[in-house]
Amino acid sequence: MLLLAYSSLTLGLASPAALAQSQSQLQSQSAEAAAATQGNVLELAENAPDRHVVVRGDTLWGISGMFLKQPWRWPEIWRLNKAQIKDPHWIYPGQIVYLDRSGDQPRLRIGTPVASGPAKVSPKVYAEDNLAAIPSIPQKIIEPFLVQPRVIEAGQLDGAPRIVATQEDRVVVGTGDLAYVTGLQSKQPNWLIYRPGQALIDPEDGQVLGYEAFYLGSARLVREGEPATLEITRVAQEIMRDDRIVPAPLPELINYVPHAPEVPIRSHVMSVYGGVAEGASYSIVTLSRGALEGMEVGHVLALSRTGARVMNRFQDQQESYQLPDERYGLAFVFRVFEHVAYALVMNVNRPVIVGDLAATP
């Protein structure tokens, strides 16, 4: 079983040799995928605007949906290379995105208006920090999930520092209360509190790919020692004795351009974060494929549900029919490990449930 976790201090990603072998296999498949999509005409969204003025709060996903029926084909309408896909810090509030329909295929440009004729592209230097560039998806929604949810191996939290006592011997502690922790070796000021959670099981073969640690809250170091003293700074769920703590990593800015996988990917929803039975738009789900299967940050996957097999009696005859799979939405991958990924559910018209398919669109 693989070691998977969010903290850069504990993250167990694939070895360079394993990744190199995997990448070699993926590259051999990419030519087929490219050939399959070559010649496909980009379909513009109904009532696609001729231009859009970028405003604060826009996302690459939202803008792509204004212009394209298939938002995952965003890199094609921009004619982006791989480097630009992975580092799209080039669209800022105040810029104007133009739809150029003059060629065989539509394309988007950034420029300034001209009194007559087509848009004229005018390069402009923006002195703003990269954080001012518009993100791929709503950053505030996924930000907590970049540092809080964890996917771990069975028993991994057993060696983590542990709460052994609470202020005034309370059963449950709240914000501002003190907790006493044994095994705290680091002087790092900020910590996250966890409890082992549910197993993440691949619906396809029943294999346990990891365990989802349940995020309980946050704390800061007040006094070193054995035990050390921590103050609870945030409570998401009840915090009690024997809960475990891990260092709090800094959140990353996830800003890849939405794009379809270059190789076929077929994964399944293993859980909806929070332990709920169903998810909706902007829910977080775990998927049963990761870096070793070609998954990467920024991938857009189509969500679908396998059609049921139905029985019917007609004229004293028993009939059996396999209904077709029903596609109902999209998911944006924002965190990837060896065999597991986290994705943000986008644009769904029915609930997401465990076992649903998430595959190359």
BELBEL-V695554 format. One record per residue. PSI is psi in degrees with one decimal (NA if undefined). OMEGA is omega in whole degrees, -180 to 180 (NA if undefined). D_CENTER is the distance of its C-alpha to the mean C-alpha in Angstrom with 1 decimal. Layout:
psi = (PSI | PSI)
omega = (OMEGA | OMEGA)
d_center = (D_CENTER | D_CENTER)
//
This chain:
psi = (146.2 | 149.4 | 118.2 | 130.1 | 159.8 | -35.6 | 135.7 | -19.1 | -24.1 | 1.4 | 126.2 | 82.7 | 172.4 | 152.7 | 156.1 | -38.3 | -42.1 | -42.7 | -38.7 | -43.0 | -43.0 | -43.2 | -36.7 | -42.3 | -39.0 | -38.6 | -33.7 | -22.8 | -19.3 | -30.1 | -40.3 | -42.2 | -40.7 | -40.3 | -34.0 | -32.2 | -14.5 | 135.8 | -10.1 | 132.1 | 133.1 | 127.8 | 119.6 | 149.0 | 153.1 | 136.2 | 34.9 | 130.8 | 159.0 | -23.4 | 161.7 | 128.5 | 120.2 | 131.0 | 159.4 | 134.5 | -17.5 | 156.5 | 158.9 | -37.2 | -46.9 | -42.1 | -40.2 | -35.7 | -24.6 | -35.6 | -26.6 | 142.3 | -29.9 | 89.0 | -21.7 | -10.4 | 20.6 | -46.4 | -29.3 | -41.8 | -19.4 | -9.2 | 53.0 | 147.5 | 177.2 | -36.5 | -39.6 | -32.8 | -39.5 | -13.1 | 69.3 | 45.2 | 64.3 | 7.4 | 121.1 | 153.9 | 137.8 | -22.2 | 160.4 | 124.0 | 124.2 | 142.7 | 114.9 | 113.0 | 11.9 | -22.9 | -172.5 | -34.4 | 140.0 | 154.1 | 158.8 | 145.5 | 158.5 | 127.7 | -164.1 | 148.8 | 149.7 | 148.9 | -41.8 | 156.4 | -176.1 | 167.9 | 141.3 | 123.1 | 126.4 | 103.9 | 142.7 | 135.0 | 126.6 | 120.6 | 1.4 | 154.7 | 155.4 | -27.5 | -18.6 | -17.6 | 149.0 | 142.0 | 172.1 | -46.8 | 168.4 | 106.8 | -35.3 | -26.9 | -43.5 | -14.0 | -48.2 | -30.2 | -6.9 | -19.9 | -18.7 | -61.1 | 144.5 | 148.4 | 121.1 | 163.3 | 153.2 | 127.8 | -2.7 | -36.6 | -9.1 | -31.8 | 2.0 | 154.6 | 147.4 | 140.3 | 122.0 | -17.4 | 161.7 | 162.4 | 127.9 | 26.0 | 37.4 | 144.5 | -41.7 | 134.8 | 155.8 | -176.8 | 131.1 | -15.3 | 162.6 | 146.3 | 146.2 | 126.9 | 132.3 | 150.1 | 13.0 | 107.4 | -29.0 | 150.2 | 8.3 | 136.7 | -31.9 | 137.9 | 156.4 | 147.1 | 132.2 | 163.9 | 136.9 | 137.5 | -149.1 | 154.6 | 143.9 | 108.3 | 129.4 | 115.6 | -18.9 | -42.8 | 1.9 | 4.6 | 137.5 | 114.5 | -12.9 | -172.1 | 140.5 | 115.2 | 140.0 | 117.6 | 127.5 | -31.9 | -168.6 | 159.1 | 161.7 | 147.7 | 125.4 | -41.3 | 131.0 | 164.4 | -175.9 | 93.0 | 157.6 | 158.5 | 127.5 | 145.4 | 130.3 | 123.6 | -18.6 | 138.7 | 118.5 | -36.0 | 173.1 | 132.7 | 129.3 | 177.5 | 149.4 | -1.9 | 153.7 | 153.2 | 147.6 | 156.2 | 142.6 | 115.6 | 162.3 | 140.0 | 143.2 | 152.7 | 112.5 | 111.8 | 49.8 | 150.4 | 133.9 | 128.5 | 152.7 | 151.1 | 146.2 | -20.3 | 155.2 | 130.4 | 132.5 | 111.1 | 173.2 | 152.9 | 122.3 | -28.1 | 156.8 | 123.3 | 140.1 | -1.0 | 15.6 | 159.8 | -30.3 | 154.7 | 167.8 | -170.9 | 135.1 | 12.3 | 158.1 | 130.8 | 152.9 | 138.7 | 151.4 | 26.0 | 151.7 | -153.5 | -37.3 | -16.0 | 8.1 | 1.9 | 141.8 | 160.0 | 135.3 | -13.4 | 138.4 | 126.6 | 146.4 | 131.1 | 133.9 | 163.1 | 133.0 | 132.4 | 142.0 | 155.6 | 122.9 | 148.4 | 143.3 | 139.1 | 124.0 | 121.1 | 49.5 | 17.1 | 135.7 | 122.5 | 150.9 | 132.3 | 135.8 | 110.9 | 150.0 | 156.7 | 144.5 | 114.4 | 136.3 | 2.2 | -168.0 | 159.5 | 141.9 | 118.5 | 126.4 | -5.3 | 131.5 | 136.0 | -164.1 | -54.8 | 12.3 | 146.9 | 152.9 | 139.6 | 149.5 | 125.2 | 131.9 | 142.3 | 54.7 | 149.5 | 11.8 | 163.8 | 147.9 | 133.0 | 159.5 | 136.0 | -15.2 | 150.8 | 137.3 | 107.9 | 168.0 | 128.0 | NA)
omega = (-174 | 176 | -176 | 177 | -177 | -175 | 179 | 180 | -176 | -175 | 179 | -180 | -178 | 177 | 178 | -179 | -180 | 180 | 180 | 179 | -180 | -179 | 178 | 179 | -179 | -179 | 179 | 179 | -172 | 179 | 178 | -180 | 180 | 180 | -178 | -178 | -178 | 178 | 176 | -179 | 176 | 179 | 178 | 177 | 176 | -179 | 176 | -178 | 174 | 178 | 177 | 176 | -177 | 179 | 177 | -175 | 174 | 172 | 176 | 179 | -178 | 179 | -180 | 179 | 176 | -172 | -171 | 171 | 180 | -173 | 178 | 178 | 177 | -180 | -178 | -178 | 176 | -175 | -176 | 170 | -174 | -180 | 180 | 178 | -176 | -178 | -173 | -179 | -176 | 176 | -174 | 173 | -179 | 177 | 180 | 177 | -178 | 173 | 180 | -178 | -171 | -177 | 177 | 179 | 178 | 175 | 178 | 179 | 172 | -178 | 178 | -176 | 175 | -175 | 178 | 179 | -176 | 180 | 178 | -179 | -179 | 178 | -179 | 180 | 177 | -177 | -177 | 175 | 179 | -179 | -180 | 177 | -178 | -177 | 178 | -179 | -177 | -173 | -177 | -179 | -175 | -175 | 179 | -176 | 178 | -178 | -172 | -178 | 179 | 171 | -171 | 173 | 178 | 178 | -176 | -180 | -177 | -179 | -179 | 176 | -170 | 175 | -178 | 179 | 180 | 180 | 179 | 176 | 180 | 178 | -180 | -180 | -179 | -179 | -179 | 178 | 179 | 174 | -177 | -167 | 176 | 177 | -178 | -177 | -174 | 176 | -180 | -174 | -171 | -174 | 175 | -175 | -174 | 171 | 179 | -177 | -171 | 175 | 175 | -172 | 177 | -179 | -176 | -176 | 178 | -178 | 175 | -178 | 180 | 178 | 179 | 177 | -175 | -179 | -177 | -178 | -177 | -180 | 175 | -179 | 179 | -177 | 176 | 178 | 178 | 9 | 174 | -179 | 177 | 174 | 179 | -178 | 178 | 178 | 175 | 177 | -180 | 178 | -175 | 174 | 178 | 171 | -172 | 178 | 179 | 180 | 179 | 177 | 175 | 178 | 177 | 172 | 180 | -173 | 173 | 175 | 175 | 180 | 178 | 175 | 177 | 178 | 180 | 176 | 178 | 180 | 179 | 174 | -180 | 179 | 170 | -171 | -179 | 178 | -180 | -176 | -176 | 176 | 179 | 176 | -179 | 167 | 176 | 179 | 172 | -179 | -171 | 174 | -177 | -173 | -178 | 176 | 176 | 180 | 177 | 179 | -179 | 179 | 173 | -179 | 177 | 177 | 179 | 180 | -179 | 179 | -179 | 171 | -176 | 178 | -178 | 176 | -178 | 180 | 178 | 177 | 177 | -179 | 178 | -179 | 173 | 180 | -178 | 174 | -179 | 177 | -174 | 180 | -177 | 176 | -179 | -178 | -178 | 177 | -172 | 173 | -176 | -176 | -177 | 176 | 172 | -178 | 175 | -180 | -178 | 166 | 179 | 178 | 173 | -179 | 174 | 179 | 178 | -179 | 178 | -178 | 172 | -170 | 177 | -177 | NA)
d_center = (21.8 | 19.2 | 18.6 | 14.9 | 14.2 | 12.3 | 15.5 | 16.7 | 20.1 | 19.2 | 16.4 | 18.0 | 16.6 | 18.7 | 22.1 | 22.9 | 25.2 | 22.8 | 20.2 | 23.2 | 24.4 | 21.1 | 20.8 | 24.4 | 23.8 | 20.9 | 23.1 | 25.8 | 23.8 | 22.4 | 25.9 | 26.0 | 22.7 | 24.0 | 27.3 | 25.9 | 24.3 | 27.2 | 29.4 | 27.0 | 27.8 | 25.2 | 25.6 | 25.7 | 24.7 | 27.7 | 29.4 | 27.2 | 28.6 | 30.6 | 28.9 | 26.5 | 27.0 | 23.8 | 23.7 | 21.8 | 18.9 | 18.2 | 14.9 | 14.8 | 13.2 | 16.1 | 18.7 | 17.8 | 18.3 | 21.7 | 22.9 | 21.4 | 21.4 | 18.7 | 16.1 | 14.4 | 17.8 | 17.5 | 18.4 | 21.5 | 22.9 | 22.5 | 23.9 | 21.3 | 21.6 | 18.9 | 19.5 | 19.0 | 15.8 | 14.4 | 16.3 | 16.7 | 18.5 | 21.3 | 21.1 | 22.6 | 24.0 | 27.5 | 27.0 | 27.9 | 26.0 | 28.6 | 28.5 | 31.0 | 32.5 | 35.4 | 34.3 | 33.7 | 30.0 | 28.6 | 26.9 | 25.6 | 27.2 | 27.4 | 31.0 | 33.8 | 36.1 | 39.5 | 42.5 | 42.8 | 41.2 | 37.5 | 35.1 | 35.8 | 33.0 | 33.7 | 31.8 | 31.3 | 30.5 | 28.2 | 28.9 | 25.9 | 23.4 | 20.1 | 18.6 | 20.7 | 19.1 | 17.0 | 13.2 | 10.9 | 9.6 | 11.2 | 10.8 | 12.7 | 10.5 | 7.5 | 10.3 | 11.6 | 8.6 | 8.7 | 12.3 | 13.1 | 11.6 | 12.8 | 13.3 | 17.0 | 20.0 | 22.8 | 25.0 | 22.9 | 23.4 | 27.1 | 27.9 | 26.0 | 28.2 | 29.3 | 30.7 | 34.4 | 35.8 | 35.2 | 37.2 | 40.4 | 39.2 | 36.9 | 35.1 | 32.0 | 31.2 | 29.9 | 29.0 | 31.8 | 33.1 | 33.6 | 32.4 | 34.1 | 32.1 | 33.5 | 32.4 | 30.8 | 31.6 | 29.5 | 30.6 | 27.1 | 27.3 | 24.0 | 22.7 | 20.3 | 21.8 | 20.5 | 22.1 | 21.4 | 19.6 | 19.2 | 19.1 | 16.2 | 18.3 | 17.7 | 19.4 | 20.9 | 23.0 | 22.8 | 21.7 | 20.2 | 17.3 | 17.0 | 17.3 | 15.1 | 16.9 | 17.6 | 17.3 | 20.7 | 21.2 | 22.0 | 25.4 | 27.4 | 30.1 | 33.5 | 35.9 | 35.8 | 37.8 | 37.9 | 36.6 | 34.6 | 34.2 | 30.9 | 30.6 | 27.9 | 26.1 | 23.6 | 23.7 | 20.9 | 22.9 | 26.3 | 26.9 | 29.8 | 31.7 | 30.1 | 26.6 | 24.9 | 23.7 | 21.6 | 21.4 | 19.0 | 17.0 | 16.6 | 13.3 | 12.0 | 11.8 | 8.8 | 10.9 | 10.7 | 12.6 | 11.1 | 12.8 | 13.7 | 14.0 | 17.5 | 18.3 | 18.1 | 15.2 | 15.9 | 13.7 | 14.1 | 12.5 | 13.8 | 13.3 | 12.4 | 11.7 | 15.1 | 17.2 | 17.8 | 19.1 | 17.3 | 14.3 | 14.5 | 12.9 | 10.4 | 10.2 | 7.4 | 8.1 | 8.6 | 9.5 | 12.7 | 12.2 | 11.3 | 12.8 | 16.3 | 15.7 | 14.5 | 10.7 | 9.3 | 6.8 | 7.6 | 8.6 | 9.5 | 10.8 | 13.6 | 13.9 | 17.5 | 19.9 | 22.6 | 26.0 | 28.4 | 31.8 | 34.5 | 38.2 | 41.0 | 44.7 | 46.7 | 50.5 | 50.6 | 48.1 | 44.8 | 41.9 | 38.3 | 35.5 | 31.9 | 30.0 | 27.5 | 23.7 | 22.5 | 19.4 | 18.2 | 14.9 | 11.7 | 8.0 | 5.5 | 3.4 | 2.5 | 4.6 | 7.5 | 10.9 | 14.1 | 13.8 | 10.6 | 6.9 | 4.3 | 3.2 | 5.1 | 8.5 | 10.7 | 14.5 | 15.6 | 19.3 | 19.5 | 17.9 | 15.1 | 16.7 | 16.4 | 17.6 | 16.3 | 15.6 | 12.5 | 14.2 | 15.0 | 16.3)
//
